[in-house]
Amino acid sequence: MPELSRFNGIVISMLFKDIKQHNKPHIHVSYAEYEATVSIDGELLGGSLPSKQFKLLQAWLILHEEELYAAWNNAVQNQPFDKIEPLK
């Protein structure tokens, strides 16, 4: 799964042509033993994350919304996307 970003132990990935199960633009997130699917607008679509990490992720989503939608548009067309810088 192509990695989009990584920070504070949170790994964010996006799949190419990943529109079969969730039509909503989304990312895949892993943290320790947790895994989740989260829409770019911050909705938990599946799985789970600890509350602290989920709130941190939601803040990151807000900060990088434009970059995330650009990456999503590329990914669904099977085109490469750029990595996104972590929180600083």
Buried (B, 14 or more C-beta within 10 A) or exposed (E): EEEBBBBEEBBBBBBBEBEEEBEEBBBBBBBEEBBBBBBBBBEBBEEEBEEEBBEBBBEBBEBBEEBBEBBBEBBBEEEEBEEBEEEE
